Amino acid sequence: MVSYTLCLTMQIFHYCWYGNEVKLKVRPLPRLQIELRDFTRARYPRFVEPRDFKILLLITRRALEPIEFTGCHIISMNLDSFVMVSVNEMSPVKMAVHTLQCSRVLLSICGCLPPSSWTSSFAKSLYNVYTSFVWLLILSLVSAQILDIIINVENQDQFSDNFYVTLVVFVCSCKLSIMLMHRRSILSLIDRLENEPFATTNDEEVKIRSKFNKMNERTAIAYMVLVKIAVISLFARSSFTNFKKRKLTLRVWLPYDYSELLPYAFSYAFQFITSMLCSCQNVACDTLFAGLLIQIYSQFVLLDKRLRNMQKDGNYSAKQCVKHYQQIYKFVWNFPPNGLFSRVVNEKFKIIIFLQFSTIAFTLCFNLYRMSSITVVSKFLEASLYLIRIIAQILYYCWFSNEVKLKSLEVPNMIFNSNWTSWDEKTKKILLLVMTRTTRPIEFTSGYLVTLNIQSFLTVSIS
């Protein structure tokens, strides 16, 4: 198996390496032509005609667009594509370079965000078809579950088996709709983190940024594994216990008889694929929000480092630090001029957070009541695993929101711990205004009702 994987990796590398070399070889042409022109003018001025320069100019303009080879106009044959497709997708180098890479991949899988390499119109159209397909699958499942409640449910146990899963799938469809509505804004929000003043300026800042990117990736992967284990275990248990009975994992109403093998296999595959997409959608939204919070936290750490590195009479450095601090709050690209960075994140995710918290609070109570009446051990373990996933989900939101709040309150200490005694009066006044502003911390809320912090987690959870 390992040798087969290595063969596949070498095959991809064989295509991408030479495609990348051809692309890179074209880039120096404009510079070489300029050097040739200058050399010819200096050594042989009488033999150079204006028409020759025009020809070179046309070649230079053409060389600005490199030669690229693509797979069906979708994937470019270069080293970036190799790293993206290869088994090194989650390597430390990859995580150190790209911001929120894991969230981007999950969003691409569930149809919310096209891959960055799909730049052609054909690729974008193909991805839009895939997005419509994912949306149709999720909508079909939630419709079938609601119809089952209306048509087939006859007692409390049947309602319990259906309702808590239907609620999760319904929230997932709402998340997908909201993410598609704000796709462009969220993408610009992520890309803005790679520009000034958020971008790193030296090797020390690169290490800090890399540290938080790695932490974000590890947390996202652990959270994804927990959710996927819950989904796969649910369907694995069902396949062993319900296959002979031709009973599906999720209660749904279907307009056909699935007692035969082929219709049952089709229905089972439909439920499994759609459930995996729903879980991927939930993980993508959760990791994206938490990842943005981690990035905000890392910006405060970078601000602390920049304040400590300010030189004497560093009026310019002080203004840059103040600008960095303001830009953590203020986000001006594609948003209102007075919009705050944290407020923009909260604004784009407020409906998702509100739906998530409302669903979690209701599902916790409903699931605890359901566990109290379960007598079958397998169903009790299933409900327990589902309960753990819900608690982990709400902790995922509250923990990082609480960390950002606490870090935003540390800005006065950052300024005080820096070499402020060596600054001039103007610089001190500038940073004194910053200290006054920091008395109000960054807080994220669920529909402006519940503040995301550890206290809210303890209030909503079973503790």
N, C-alpha and C positions, 0 to 999 in steps of 0.2 A: 504493500500500500504506500509506503514511504517512497520507494523507487518510482512508482507510478506518478505520485505527486510531483517528484523532482523532474520527471520527464515532461509533464504538463507545464511546469514552471519554466523549464528551459525552452520549450516550444514557444511560449508567449514571449519570453525574453528575446528569442531569436528574431521574431518579427519586430518587436518594439525597439530593440537596440539600433538596428540599421535604419529604421524609419526615423528615429531620433537623430542619428548621425547626419542623415541627409538634410533634415530640417536645420540643424545647427550649422552645417556647412554653407548654407545659403546666406545666413545672417552676415558674415564678414564681407560679402561682395560689395556693398556700398562703400565701406571703408577702404577696401583695396582699390576700388575705382578712383576714389578721391586721391589716394596716395599716388596712383599711376598718373593721374592728371597733373598733380603738382610736380612729379618727377619729370614728366615730359615737357612741361612748360619751362622748367629750370634748365634742362640739358639740351632740348631741341626746340626752341621757341619758334623757329621758322617753319618747322614741319607740322605744326599743330593747327588744325582748322576748326572753326566754330562748329561745323557740322559733326566733327568727331565728338565734341563735348556734348552735343545734343543727343547723339546716340548713346553715349555713356549715361547721360541723365535719364533716358528712358529705361535703360537696363537697371539703374539704381532704383527708380520708382517701382519697377516690377519686382526687384529683389526684396523690397520691404515686406512683401507678402510671402512667407516661407513656403516651401514645398512640404505638404503634409499628406500622408497616406491614412485613409480611414477605412474602418470596417463598416460597409453599408451606410456611409455618411453619418455614423453614430459615434463610434469610438476611434479616436486618433491613435495612430501607431507611434507612441513615444514612451519615454520612461515613466511619465506621470500615469499613463494608462496601465503600464506594467505594475507599478507599485499599488495602484488602486485594485487591480484584478488579482494580484498574486497573494500568496499566503501571508505576506508581510503587511497586510492591511492595517493591523493594530500594533505594529512595531513601535518602539520608543521614538525612532526618527520621525515616523509619520505623525505620531501624536504631538511631537514637539513642534512640527511645522504648521499643521492645520488646526484651526480653531473649531471646536465642536464637530469634529470629523465623524464621530460615532452617531451623533444626532442627525447629521446630514445624510448619512447612509441609511439610517432607519426611516427618515422622512422620504427618501427616494424609493425605498421598498414599498412603503404604504401609499405611494401616489401623491404625496404632498409637495415634493420639491424635486425637480428634474436634476440629474447629475450634472456637475459643472462641466464635464467633457461633452455633453450633448448640446452643442451650440448651433447646429444646423437646423433649418426649418423643418426638415423631414424628421429629425430626431425629436424635436419638440412636439410635432404633431403625433408621432408615435407614442410619446410619453403621455400626451393628453388622452389618447385612446386607452392607455393603461390605467390612467387615473379614473376615467369613466367606468372602466371594468371593475376596478376596486370598489368604487362608490356603489355600483349596481349590486355587487355581491353583498356588501354590508347592508344596504337598504333592503335587499331581498330577505336576508336573515332576520332582521328586526321586524319586518312586516309579517313573516311567517310565525315568529314568536308571539306577536301581538294577536294575530288571528287565532293562534292556539288558545290564548287566554279567553278570547271571546267565544270560540266555538267548542273547544274540547274540554276545557277545565271544568271539573265537576265537584271537587272537594278541596279542602285546605292544603293537603299534601301536594296535590298536583299544582296548585297555585304557587306553593313555596318552591317547588322544583323549577318552575318556569320564571317567576317574576324577577328574582335577583340577577339571573343571567340576562334577561331581557333588558333590565335597567342598565347594565354595563354596556351592552351592545348599542343601546340607544344613545348613551353618552358618547360612545366612540363615534357614532355617525355624526353627532353634533360637533365633536372635536374636528373631524375631518372637514366638515363644512366650514368651520371657523378658520382652520388652517389654510384652506383653499382661498377663502375671501381675503386673508391677510398675507398671502404667500409672498408678494413682492415686498411688502413692508418688513416682514420678518427676515427675508433674505438680505435686504439693505441694512437691517439692524446687525446681522451677523458680520457682513462685509465691513461695516463701519469700524469694527474692532481692529481691523488690520491697518487703519489709517491713523494719522496723527490726530490728537496726541496720545491715542491708545497704543499705537505701535511701539515696539521696543526700539531702543536707541543704542544699546551696547550689549556686550556679551553677558554681563551680569543680569541685565533685564531679560535677556533671552532665556537664561536659566530659570529665572523666577516664573516667566510665562510658561515655559516648558513644564515646570513642576506642577502648575495648576492644570495645564492641559492633560497631563498624565493622570492626575487625580480625577479629573472629570471623566476621562475615558474608562478608568478602572471602575469608578462608581456606576457609570452607565452600563458597562458590561455586566457587572454583578447584578444590577437591578434587572437587566434584560434576561439574564439566566434564571433568576428567581421567577419571573413571570412566565417564561417559556416552559420551565419545569412544571409549573402549575397547570398550564394548558395541556401539555403533552401527557402528564399523568392522568388528567381527567379523561382524555380520549383513549389512553392505553387501558385504563381500568374498564372503560365502557366496551372496548373491543373484546375483552376477555369474558365479560359477564353478559353482554347483550347481543353478541353476534348471532348466536343460534336463535334467539328470540326475535331477531330482526327489529330490535329496538334501538333508536338513534340516541346519541349522547345528549343532545339538547332537544327539549320539547318544542316541536314546531308543527304547524299545520301545512300539509302539502297537498296539492290538487291531484295527486295520483297515488296509487297503491305501491308501496315500497316493500312489500313482503317477499318479493322475488330477489334473487341475488344481485342482478345488474342494477335495478333501480335503487336497491339498498346501498350498494357500493357507491353509486353516483351521489346519493343523498349524504352518505357518510363523508365522502371526499369534499363535498360542498361545505358541510359544517366544519370540517377540520381546517380547510384552507381559509375560510372566512374567519374562523376563530383565531388562527395564527395572524392574519392581517389585522384583526381588531386588537390583539395583544401588541402587535408591532406599532400600531397607531397610538395606543396608550403610552407605551414606553417612549416613543419618539417625542410626544408632547411633553411628557414628564421630564425626560432628559434634556430637552431643549430649554425648558424653563429653568431647571436647576443649573444647566450649563451656563446660561446667561447670568445667573446669580453668582456662579463661581468666577466668571469673567469680571463682574463688577467688583467682587472681593479682591481679585488679583490686581485690579487697577488701583485700589487703595494701597496695596502692598508696594506697587511701583511708585505711587505718589510718595509714600514714606521714604523709599530709597532715594528718590530725586530730591526730597527736602534735605536729607542728610548730606547729599553731595553738592549742595549749593555752596558757591564760593563767597568770599568776602565781597561786600558791596555788589552782590550778584543781583542787580535789579532786573536784568533780563531773565535770569534763571528763576527768580521769584515770580515774574509775570507768567513764565511758562508753566510753573507749578500751579499757579492760580487758574490758568486756562485749563490745565489738565483736570483740576478739581471741579471746575464749572462744567466741563464736558462730560464728566461722570454723571452729573445731574442733567445737563442740558444736551438735547439731541436734536440737531437742526436739519439733518438731511432727510428730506421727504416727510418732515413733520412740522408742526407749527413752530415758529421761532422761539417761543417761550416754553416749549415742551421740555420736560425733564427726562433724562435717560431712564431713570428708575420709573418715572411715571409712564413713559412710553411702553416699557416692558410690562408694567402693571395694566396699562390700557389694552394692549393687544391680547393679554392672557386673562383679563378679569372674568370674562364669561366662562372660559374653560375652567378657571380656578373655582368659580362659584358653582358650576355644574359638578365639578369633581368633589368639592367639599359637601355639597348637598347630598350627592349620591353616596359618598363614603359614610356620612353620619347616618343616613337612612339604612344603608346596607349593613352597617355594623349592628344596629339594633335588630334588624330583620334576621341577620345571620346568627346572632346569639340566641334569638328565640327559636330559630330553626334547629340549632345544635342541641337545645334543651329537650327537643322532642324526637331526636334521631335515635334509633335503636340499632341500626346496622353499622358495624364498625367501619366498613369501607366508606360509607357516606359521611360518617363523622370525621374521618381523616381528610376526606375531600373538603368538607366545610372548614376544618381547622386550617388547612393549607390556604384556602381562599381568604380566611380571616387574617392570616399572617401577611398575605400579599396586600390586603387593604391597609393594614397598619403600616407596612413598609412604604406604601404609596403616600400616605398622609405625612409620614415622617420625612420622606424625600422632599416634599414641598416645604415643610415647616423648618427643618434643620438649616437648610441653606439660606432661607429668608432670614432666620434669626441670626445667622453668622454675618450676613451683610449688614443688618441693623447694628450689631455690636461693633463691627469694624468701622462703620460710618461715624460712630461716637468716639472713635480713637483719634480722629484727625487733630483735635487740639493737642493731644499728647505727642503726636507725630511732630507737630510744629515746635512744641516745647522741648522735645528731645533732640532737635536739630541744633546746629551751631548758630542760634538766633542772636546771640550776643555780639557777633561780628558783623551783623547786617546794618545797613544804614537806616535812617529813620523812615524813609519812604517805603522801603521794603517791609519794615515792621508794621507800618500802618496797613499795607496791603494784606498781609497775612493775619493781622488782627481782625479784619473784616471777615476773612475766611473762618476764623475761629468762632466768630459770632454766628455765622450761618450754620455751623455744624451742631448747634444746640438742638436742631430738629433732625432726627435721624431718618434714614431711608427705611420705609416700611412698605410692605406689600400686603394687600388686602384681598379677601375673597368677596367680590361684589361690593366693596366698601362696607362690609358687615363684620367679617371675621379677619383679624390680623394674623398673618402667617408667622408664627413664632412657636417656641417650645411650649408656652403656656396654652396656646390653642390646641396643640397636639395632645397634651395631657387632658384637656377638657373634652375633646371629641373622642379620644380613644377609650378603650375599655378600662384604662387606669383611672 
